[in-house]
Amino acid sequence: MVDDIVQYFDDTVNAKKKPEPLDLQDLLLEVMELDFHVDLKDESEKEVAAVLCKLFAECKSGNFATVDKLAAERDAREALGQGNAAVKMSQAAARPAGFEADDSDSDSDSGSDSEDSDADMEED
């Protein structure tokens, strides 16, 4: 994904064009779908593309204030051991109600499925 984004900016600059968030949005959607099998329905690609284009323009003009701020925020989170806290919180929020109760039911079923699949493997 990173390589695709870097390539987009490189190609755009080499063509003497200005990076456009709309073009980058399309790339982000394509990469998320093809590489991660994710269909973005929250339109987050719009915000990500806009931020990336803004960061690119700032850095190209020699202004690294936003990049430095983001790096400092990341370093502070990591220092507190909260590097993945935001990811864990978003995953928990995305779970349907009663997810844990359903998960415990599937554990008892998965034991028998596992035994069945072991038996199938032995027959091969």
C-alpha positions as YAML, in Angstrom:
chain: A
units: angstrom
residues:
- id: 1
  name: MET
  ca: [0.00, 0.00, 0.00]
- id: 2
  name: VAL
  ca: [2.76, 2.41, 0.93]
- id: 3
  name: ASP
  ca: [4.59, 1.64, -2.31]
- id: 4
  name: ASP
  ca: [1.43, 2.37, -4.32]
- id: 5
  name: ILE
  ca: [0.96, 5.73, -2.61]
- id: 6
  name: VAL
  ca: [4.61, 6.73, -3.01]
- id: 7
  name: GLN
  ca: [4.44, 5.69, -6.67]
- id: 8
  name: TYR
  ca: [1.34, 7.83, -7.16]
- id: 9
  name: PHE
  ca: [3.08, 10.93, -5.80]
- id: 10
  name: ASP
  ca: [6.27, 10.17, -7.75]
- id: 11
  name: ASP
  ca: [4.37, 9.69, -11.02]
- id: 12
  name: THR
  ca: [2.33, 12.83, -10.45]
- id: 13
  name: VAL
  ca: [5.37, 14.99, -9.75]
- id: 14
  name: ASN
  ca: [7.27, 13.53, -12.71]
- id: 15
  name: ALA
  ca: [4.31, 14.43, -14.93]
- id: 16
  name: LYS
  ca: [4.54, 17.96, -13.52]
- id: 17
  name: LYS
  ca: [1.04, 17.71, -12.10]
- id: 18
  name: LYS
  ca: [-0.36, 18.57, -8.71]
- id: 19
  name: PRO
  ca: [-1.48, 15.56, -6.62]
- id: 20
  name: GLU
  ca: [-5.27, 15.51, -6.45]
- id: 21
  name: PRO
  ca: [-7.19, 14.00, -3.55]
- id: 22
  name: LEU
  ca: [-9.82, 12.56, -5.93]
- id: 23
  name: ASP
  ca: [-7.18, 10.57, -7.82]
- id: 24
  name: LEU
  ca: [-5.62, 9.38, -4.58]
- id: 25
  name: GLN
  ca: [-9.05, 8.38, -3.24]
- id: 26
  name: ASP
  ca: [-9.52, 6.04, -6.19]
- id: 27
  name: LEU
  ca: [-6.10, 4.51, -5.57]
- id: 28
  name: LEU
  ca: [-6.83, 4.02, -1.86]
- id: 29
  name: LEU
  ca: [-10.16, 2.34, -2.62]
- id: 30
  name: GLU
  ca: [-8.53, 0.05, -5.16]
- id: 31
  name: VAL
  ca: [-5.66, -0.96, -2.86]
- id: 32
  name: MET
  ca: [-7.96, -1.57, 0.10]
- id: 33
  name: GLU
  ca: [-10.23, -3.76, -2.00]
- id: 34
  name: LEU
  ca: [-7.58, -5.72, -3.90]
- id: 35
  name: ASP
  ca: [-4.92, -6.08, -1.21]
- id: 36
  name: PHE
  ca: [-7.06, -6.28, 1.92]
- id: 37
  name: HIS
  ca: [-10.48, -7.35, 0.57]
- id: 38
  name: VAL
  ca: [-12.05, -4.39, 2.36]
- id: 39
  name: ASP
  ca: [-14.89, -2.31, 0.97]
- id: 40
  name: LEU
  ca: [-14.74, 1.13, 2.59]
- id: 41
  name: LYS
  ca: [-18.26, 2.31, 3.29]
- id: 42
  name: ASP
  ca: [-17.42, 5.16, 5.65]
- id: 43
  name: GLU
  ca: [-15.76, 7.21, 2.92]
- id: 44
  name: SER
  ca: [-12.59, 7.46, 5.02]
- id: 45
  name: GLU
  ca: [-10.56, 7.39, 1.82]
- id: 46
  name: LYS
  ca: [-11.62, 11.01, 1.26]
- id: 47
  name: GLU
  ca: [-10.12, 12.22, 4.52]
- id: 48
  name: VAL
  ca: [-6.98, 10.09, 4.16]
- id: 49
  name: ALA
  ca: [-6.40, 11.32, 0.59]
- id: 50
  name: ALA
  ca: [-6.89, 14.95, 1.59]
- id: 51
  name: VAL
  ca: [-4.48, 14.63, 4.52]
- id: 52
  name: LEU
  ca: [-1.85, 12.86, 2.42]
- id: 53
  name: CYS
  ca: [-2.05, 15.51, -0.31]
- id: 54
  name: LYS
  ca: [-1.80, 18.27, 2.31]
- id: 55
  name: LEU
  ca: [1.22, 16.61, 3.93]
- id: 56
  name: PHE
  ca: [2.87, 16.16, 0.54]
- id: 57
  name: ALA
  ca: [2.37, 19.82, -0.36]
- id: 58
  name: GLU
  ca: [3.68, 20.99, 3.01]
- id: 59
  name: CYS
  ca: [6.78, 18.79, 2.80]
- id: 60
  name: LYS
  ca: [7.44, 19.79, -0.81]
- id: 61
  name: SER
  ca: [7.51, 23.43, 0.30]
- id: 62
  name: GLY
  ca: [9.87, 22.61, 3.19]
- id: 63
  name: ASN
  ca: [7.23, 22.81, 5.92]
- id: 64
  name: PHE
  ca: [7.56, 19.73, 8.15]
- id: 65
  name: ALA
  ca: [5.54, 21.05, 11.12]
- id: 66
  name: THR
  ca: [2.58, 18.69, 10.63]
- id: 67
  name: VAL
  ca: [4.83, 15.68, 10.04]
- id: 68
  name: ASP
  ca: [6.85, 16.54, 13.16]
- id: 69
  name: LYS
  ca: [3.62, 16.92, 15.16]
- id: 70
  name: LEU
  ca: [2.30, 13.53, 13.97]
- id: 71
  name: ALA
  ca: [5.63, 11.87, 14.76]
- id: 72
  name: ALA
  ca: [5.67, 13.40, 18.25]
- id: 73
  name: GLU
  ca: [2.10, 12.19, 18.88]
- id: 74
  name: ARG
  ca: [3.05, 8.68, 17.73]
- id: 75
  name: ASP
  ca: [6.16, 8.67, 19.91]
- id: 76
  name: ALA
  ca: [4.14, 9.81, 22.94]
- id: 77
  name: ARG
  ca: [1.58, 7.02, 22.42]
- id: 78
  name: GLU
  ca: [4.32, 4.42, 22.05]
- id: 79
  name: ALA
  ca: [6.07, 5.71, 25.17]
- id: 80
  name: LEU
  ca: [2.86, 5.18, 27.10]
- id: 81
  name: GLY
  ca: [2.43, 1.71, 25.62]
- id: 82
  name: GLN
  ca: [-0.69, 2.78, 23.79]
- id: 83
  name: GLY
  ca: [0.59, 2.31, 20.26]
- id: 84
  name: ASN
  ca: [-2.30, 0.06, 19.30]
- id: 85
  name: ALA
  ca: [-4.92, 1.35, 21.72]
- id: 86
  name: ALA
  ca: [-6.84, 3.23, 19.02]
- id: 87
  name: VAL
  ca: [-6.94, 0.13, 16.83]
- id: 88
  name: LYS
  ca: [-8.18, -2.04, 19.70]
- id: 89
  name: MET
  ca: [-10.85, 0.52, 20.61]
- id: 90
  name: SER
  ca: [-12.12, 0.74, 17.04]
- id: 91
  name: GLN
  ca: [-12.21, -3.05, 16.72]
- id: 92
  name: ALA
  ca: [-14.18, -3.35, 19.95]
- id: 93
  name: ALA
  ca: [-16.62, -0.66, 18.83]
- id: 94
  name: ALA
  ca: [-17.14, -2.43, 15.51]
- id: 95
  name: ARG
  ca: [-18.20, -5.70, 17.12]
- id: 96
  name: PRO
  ca: [-21.92, -6.41, 17.02]
- id: 97
  name: ALA
  ca: [-23.81, -6.48, 20.31]
- id: 98
  name: GLY
  ca: [-23.55, -9.88, 21.98]
- id: 99
  name: PHE
  ca: [-20.48, -10.80, 19.92]
- id: 100
  name: GLU
  ca: [-18.65, -12.34, 22.90]
- id: 101
  name: ALA
  ca: [-21.62, -14.53, 23.86]
- id: 102
  name: ASP
  ca: [-21.87, -15.86, 20.31]
- id: 103
  name: ASP
  ca: [-18.12, -16.43, 20.23]
- id: 104
  name: SER
  ca: [-18.27, -18.76, 23.24]
- id: 105
  name: ASP
  ca: [-20.98, -20.84, 21.52]
- id: 106
  name: SER
  ca: [-18.83, -21.22, 18.41]
- id: 107
  name: ASP
  ca: [-15.89, -22.48, 20.49]
- id: 108
  name: SER
  ca: [-17.81, -25.61, 21.44]
- id: 109
  name: ASP
  ca: [-18.76, -26.16, 17.81]
- id: 110
  name: SER
  ca: [-15.24, -25.54, 16.54]
- id: 111
  name: GLY
  ca: [-13.89, -28.41, 18.64]
- id: 112
  name: SER
  ca: [-16.02, -30.94, 16.74]
- id: 113
  name: ASP
  ca: [-15.23, -29.28, 13.41]
- id: 114
  name: SER
  ca: [-11.55, -29.54, 14.19]
- id: 115
  name: GLU
  ca: [-11.87, -33.25, 14.96]
- id: 116
  name: ASP
  ca: [-13.82, -33.81, 11.73]
- id: 117
  name: SER
  ca: [-11.20, -31.98, 9.67]
- id: 118
  name: ASP
  ca: [-8.42, -34.01, 11.33]
- id: 119
  name: ALA
  ca: [-10.20, -37.21, 10.37]
- id: 120
  name: ASP
  ca: [-10.61, -35.98, 6.78]
- id: 121
  name: MET
  ca: [-6.93, -35.21, 6.58]
- id: 122
  name: GLU
  ca: [-5.99, -38.70, 7.76]
- id: 123
  name: GLU
  ca: [-8.12, -40.25, 5.00]
- id: 124
  name: ASP
  ca: [-6.17, -38.34, 2.32]
...
